[in-house]
Amino acid sequence: MELPIGHLVTTVYALIAALVIDRMFGEPSRWHPLIGFGKWAAFCRRRLQKSIEEDRWRQRWFGVLAWLITVLPPVLLLALLLELSPDWLHFVISTLVLYFTVGWQSLRLHALAIAVPLCLGHLQEARNAVGRIVSRDTDQLNEEEIAKAGIESVLENGSDAVFAPIFWFLILGPVGALLYRFANTLDAMWGYKTEFLLHFGWCAARVDDVLNFIPARLVVLTYAACGNSRTALKCARQQGSNWKSPNAGPVMAAGAGALQLQLGGKAQYFGEIQQRPPLGEGQIPVATDLDRAIWLVDKGVYLWVAVVGIAACVF
């Protein structure tokens, strides 16, 4: 059985190698390819985005054009490079691409930077740490609110930064992983519903929703398999559709249910209190629940590797 990156066994080896490298070294502090891509994306937006006074369809058209110009050249270049590479170089490139597109260890370190000071009662340090990974106001958060914000971020980003890149790597090889990571990055840069980006960023937001649809549903099953299955599936089914994001809602609801925690609810964004739908059920989150959320994602990664490994042996 042949896959886009070669034999399934080779895919498993590349997957394991990339995850081991990521777990050992985390994201490179310098020369990360996504930093260069972010600068390229910012340049394309500056050149193509027109006045917000223009017709929304014209803004959307330029947003689509900007997305295509930003994403397709590096993705096609990677595809050409893989096509011309011998098997050993193909494997090396595949491993490195997945390493650069997955954020497993980075997510763990960000979460631990919140959990450790929170467990020690150093609230200001924990607030500063959680402020680096969430968009809500964090200056006045108490212990419960810090834990809730951190856990919600771990659960959502477990899907976006860990499982979705792995999924597209398994389906389309390194080209799929790179395409997904670029699309997800553009959504983070352009996908905000502000007056400035509402229409220009429409394409980036919709493409990210489409690419995350299947991975998010697999993550729901993953969280259910690695935690309280009955509660996770019930919460995903009953609460997921109430969230503003069609993919983050089911994922966070399932994760909260798997951990048997109460998430969602009131939060402050840019000085304005928002009443968000409830997620999960069970106890109020505390500092130690951040460790449980990290472990839930870790178990999910191990489960995916085991399932892919078994598939390689069978086929």
C-alpha positions as CSV (number, residue, x, y, z in Angstrom):
1,M,0.0,0.0,0.0
2,E,1.6,3.2,-1.1
3,L,1.0,6.6,0.5
4,P,2.0,10.1,-0.7
5,I,5.2,9.9,1.3
6,G,6.0,6.3,0.4
7,H,5.3,3.1,2.2
8,L,3.2,3.3,5.4
9,V,6.1,2.0,7.4
10,T,8.2,4.9,6.3
11,T,5.4,7.2,7.3
12,V,5.4,5.7,10.8
13,Y,9.2,6.1,11.1
14,A,9.0,9.7,10.0
15,L,6.1,10.4,12.3
16,I,7.9,8.9,15.3
17,A,11.2,10.6,14.4
18,A,9.5,14.0,14.1
19,L,7.7,13.6,17.4
20,V,10.9,12.5,19.2
21,I,12.8,15.5,17.9
22,D,10.0,17.8,18.9
23,R,9.8,16.3,22.4
24,M,13.5,16.6,22.9
25,F,14.2,20.0,21.4
26,G,10.8,21.8,21.1
27,E,10.5,24.6,18.6
28,P,13.8,26.2,17.4
29,S,14.3,29.5,19.1
30,R,15.9,30.9,15.9
31,W,15.3,30.5,12.2
32,H,11.9,28.9,12.5
33,P,10.4,28.6,9.0
34,L,7.1,29.9,10.2
35,I,8.7,33.2,11.2
36,G,9.8,33.7,7.6
37,F,6.3,32.6,6.4
38,G,4.7,35.1,8.7
39,K,6.8,37.9,7.3
40,W,5.9,36.8,3.7
41,A,2.2,36.7,4.7
42,A,2.4,40.2,6.1
43,F,4.1,41.5,3.0
44,C,1.4,39.9,0.7
45,R,-1.4,41.4,2.9
46,R,0.2,44.9,2.7
47,R,0.5,44.7,-1.1
48,L,-3.0,43.3,-1.8
49,Q,-5.3,44.5,0.9
50,K,-7.4,47.4,-0.2
51,S,-9.3,50.0,1.7
52,I,-11.9,48.7,4.1
53,E,-14.3,51.1,2.5
54,E,-14.4,49.0,-0.7
55,D,-17.2,46.5,-1.4
56,R,-17.0,43.4,0.8
57,W,-16.9,41.1,-2.2
58,R,-13.9,42.9,-3.6
59,Q,-12.2,42.7,-0.2
60,R,-12.9,38.9,-0.2
61,W,-11.5,38.5,-3.7
62,F,-8.3,40.1,-2.7
63,G,-8.2,38.0,0.5
64,V,-8.5,34.8,-1.7
65,L,-5.8,36.1,-4.0
66,A,-3.5,36.9,-1.1
67,W,-4.1,33.4,0.4
68,L,-3.2,31.7,-2.8
69,I,-0.1,33.8,-3.4
70,T,1.1,33.3,0.2
71,V,0.5,29.6,0.5
72,L,0.9,28.0,-2.9
73,P,4.4,28.9,-4.0
74,P,6.2,27.3,-0.9
75,V,3.9,24.3,-0.9
76,L,4.4,23.7,-4.6
77,L,8.2,24.1,-4.1
78,L,8.2,21.5,-1.4
79,A,6.2,19.1,-3.6
80,L,8.7,19.6,-6.4
81,L,11.6,19.1,-4.0
82,L,10.1,15.8,-2.7
83,E,9.5,14.6,-6.3
84,L,13.1,15.1,-7.2
85,S,14.6,13.6,-3.9
86,P,15.9,10.1,-3.4
87,D,14.2,8.0,-0.8
88,W,16.6,8.8,2.0
89,L,16.3,12.6,1.4
90,H,12.5,12.2,1.1
91,F,12.5,10.7,4.6
92,V,14.7,13.4,6.0
93,I,12.6,16.2,4.5
94,S,9.3,14.5,5.7
95,T,10.6,14.3,9.2
96,L,11.8,17.9,9.3
97,V,8.6,19.3,7.8
98,L,6.5,17.5,10.4
99,Y,8.8,18.6,13.2
100,F,8.5,22.2,12.1
101,T,4.7,22.0,11.7
102,V,3.8,20.2,14.9
103,G,3.7,22.1,18.2
104,W,3.5,19.3,20.8
105,Q,6.4,20.2,23.1
106,S,5.8,23.9,22.7
107,L,2.2,23.5,23.9
108,R,3.4,21.4,26.8
109,L,6.0,24.0,27.9
110,H,3.5,26.9,27.6
111,A,1.1,25.0,29.8
112,L,3.7,24.0,32.3
113,A,4.8,27.7,32.5
114,I,1.3,28.4,33.8
115,A,0.8,25.3,35.9
116,V,4.0,25.5,38.0
117,P,3.7,29.0,39.3
118,L,-0.1,28.5,39.8
119,C,0.5,25.5,42.0
120,L,3.0,27.5,44.0
121,G,0.5,30.3,44.4
122,H,2.5,32.8,42.3
123,L,-0.6,34.3,40.6
124,Q,1.0,37.2,38.8
125,E,3.6,34.9,37.1
126,A,0.8,32.5,36.1
127,R,-1.2,35.4,34.7
128,N,1.7,36.5,32.7
129,A,2.2,33.0,31.3
130,V,-1.4,32.5,30.4
131,G,-1.5,35.9,28.8
132,R,1.0,34.6,26.2
133,I,-1.3,32.0,24.9
134,V,-4.8,33.4,25.2
135,S,-6.5,36.5,23.8
136,R,-8.6,37.3,26.9
137,D,-7.7,39.9,29.5
138,T,-5.6,38.2,32.2
139,D,-4.5,41.0,34.6
140,Q,-7.2,40.3,37.2
141,L,-7.7,36.5,36.8
142,N,-8.0,34.4,40.0
143,E,-6.7,30.8,40.3
144,E,-9.8,29.2,38.9
145,E,-9.9,31.6,35.9
146,I,-6.2,31.1,35.2
147,A,-6.6,27.3,35.3
148,K,-9.7,27.5,33.1
149,A,-8.0,29.7,30.5
150,G,-4.9,27.5,30.4
151,I,-6.9,24.2,30.1
152,E,-9.1,25.6,27.3
153,S,-6.0,26.7,25.4
154,V,-4.4,23.2,25.9
155,L,-7.5,21.4,24.7
156,E,-8.1,23.6,21.6
157,N,-4.4,23.9,20.6
158,G,-4.0,20.2,21.1
159,S,-6.2,19.8,18.1
160,D,-4.8,22.7,16.0
161,A,-1.1,22.4,16.8
162,V,-0.7,18.7,17.4
163,F,-3.3,16.4,16.0
164,A,-4.3,18.3,12.8
165,P,-0.8,18.5,11.4
166,I,-0.3,14.8,12.1
167,F,-3.6,14.0,10.4
168,W,-2.7,15.9,7.2
169,F,0.8,14.4,7.3
170,L,-0.7,10.9,7.3
171,I,-3.2,11.8,4.5
172,L,-1.1,13.9,2.1
173,G,2.5,13.6,3.5
174,P,4.7,16.6,4.3
175,V,2.9,18.7,1.7
176,G,-0.3,18.2,3.6
177,A,1.3,19.1,6.9
178,L,2.8,22.2,5.5
179,L,-0.4,23.3,3.7
180,Y,-2.3,22.9,7.0
181,R,0.2,24.8,9.1
182,F,0.3,27.7,6.6
183,A,-3.5,27.8,6.5
184,N,-3.8,27.7,10.3
185,T,-1.1,30.5,10.6
186,L,-3.0,32.7,8.1
187,D,-6.2,32.1,10.1
188,A,-4.4,33.3,13.2
189,M,-3.1,36.4,11.3
190,W,-6.1,37.3,9.1
191,G,-9.1,35.4,10.5
192,Y,-10.3,38.0,13.0
193,K,-13.8,39.5,12.8
194,T,-12.5,43.1,13.1
195,E,-13.6,45.9,10.7
196,F,-10.1,45.7,9.1
197,L,-10.0,42.0,8.5
198,L,-13.6,40.8,8.5
199,H,-13.9,40.4,4.7
200,F,-10.2,40.2,3.7
201,G,-9.6,37.4,6.2
202,W,-12.8,35.5,5.2
203,C,-11.0,33.0,3.0
204,A,-8.3,32.3,5.6
205,A,-10.9,31.6,8.3
206,R,-13.0,29.4,6.0
207,V,-10.1,27.3,4.7
208,D,-8.9,26.7,8.3
209,D,-12.4,25.6,9.3
210,V,-12.5,23.1,6.4
211,L,-9.0,21.7,7.1
212,N,-9.8,21.3,10.8
213,F,-13.2,19.7,10.4
214,I,-12.2,16.1,10.2
215,P,-9.2,16.3,12.6
216,A,-11.3,18.0,15.2
217,R,-13.9,15.2,15.1
218,L,-11.1,12.7,15.5
219,V,-9.8,14.6,18.4
220,V,-13.2,14.4,20.1
221,L,-12.9,10.6,19.8
222,T,-9.3,10.8,21.0
223,Y,-10.1,12.8,24.1
224,A,-13.0,10.5,24.8
225,A,-10.8,7.4,24.5
226,C,-8.2,8.9,26.8
227,G,-10.5,10.2,29.5
228,N,-14.1,9.8,30.7
229,S,-15.6,8.6,27.4
230,R,-19.3,8.8,28.2
231,T,-19.1,12.4,29.5
232,A,-16.8,13.5,26.7
233,L,-19.0,12.3,24.0
234,K,-22.2,13.7,25.6
235,C,-20.6,17.1,26.1
236,A,-19.3,17.2,22.6
237,R,-22.7,16.3,21.2
238,Q,-24.8,18.6,23.4
239,Q,-22.4,21.6,23.9
240,G,-20.1,21.7,20.9
241,S,-22.4,23.4,18.5
242,N,-23.1,26.3,20.9
243,W,-19.5,27.5,20.6
244,K,-18.5,30.3,18.2
245,S,-16.1,28.0,16.4
246,P,-17.5,24.9,14.7
247,N,-14.3,22.9,15.4
248,A,-13.0,24.3,18.7
249,G,-16.4,23.9,20.4
250,P,-16.7,20.1,20.1
251,V,-13.0,19.7,20.9
252,M,-13.0,21.7,24.1
253,A,-16.4,20.3,25.2
254,A,-15.1,16.8,24.7
255,G,-11.8,17.6,26.5
256,A,-13.7,19.2,29.4
257,G,-16.0,16.2,29.6
258,A,-13.1,13.8,29.5
259,L,-11.4,15.6,32.4
260,Q,-14.8,16.1,34.1
261,L,-14.3,19.8,34.5
262,Q,-16.5,22.9,34.1
263,L,-15.0,25.2,31.5
264,G,-16.4,28.0,29.3
265,G,-18.6,30.6,31.0
266,K,-17.7,34.3,31.7
267,A,-14.5,35.8,30.4
268,Q,-13.3,39.3,29.6
269,Y,-11.9,40.2,26.2
270,F,-10.5,43.7,25.5
271,G,-12.3,45.1,28.5
272,E,-15.7,43.6,27.7
273,I,-17.3,40.8,29.6
274,Q,-18.5,38.0,27.4
275,Q,-20.8,35.2,28.6
276,R,-19.7,32.1,26.8
277,P,-21.6,28.8,26.6
278,P,-20.6,26.2,29.2
279,L,-18.3,23.4,28.3
280,G,-18.0,20.0,30.1
281,E,-19.4,19.1,33.5
282,G,-17.9,18.2,36.9
283,Q,-15.7,20.1,39.2
284,I,-14.3,23.6,39.0
285,P,-10.8,23.6,37.6
286,V,-7.8,24.0,39.9
287,A,-4.1,24.3,39.2
288,T,-3.4,20.6,39.1
289,D,-6.0,20.1,36.4
290,L,-3.6,21.8,33.9
291,D,-1.3,18.8,34.4
292,R,-4.2,16.5,33.7
293,A,-5.0,18.4,30.5
294,I,-1.4,18.1,29.3
295,W,-1.5,14.4,30.0
296,L,-4.7,14.0,28.1
297,V,-3.0,15.4,25.0
298,D,0.1,13.3,25.6
299,K,-2.0,10.1,25.8
300,G,-3.8,11.1,22.6
301,V,-0.5,11.4,20.8
302,Y,0.7,8.0,22.0
303,L,-2.7,6.6,21.0
304,W,-2.4,8.0,17.5
305,V,1.2,6.6,17.1
306,A,0.0,3.2,18.3
307,V,-2.9,3.1,15.9
308,V,-0.8,4.1,12.9
309,G,1.9,1.6,14.0
310,I,-0.6,-1.2,14.2
311,A,-2.0,-0.2,10.8
312,A,1.5,-0.4,9.3
313,C,1.9,-3.9,10.7
314,V,-1.4,-5.0,9.4
315,F,-1.2,-3.6,5.9
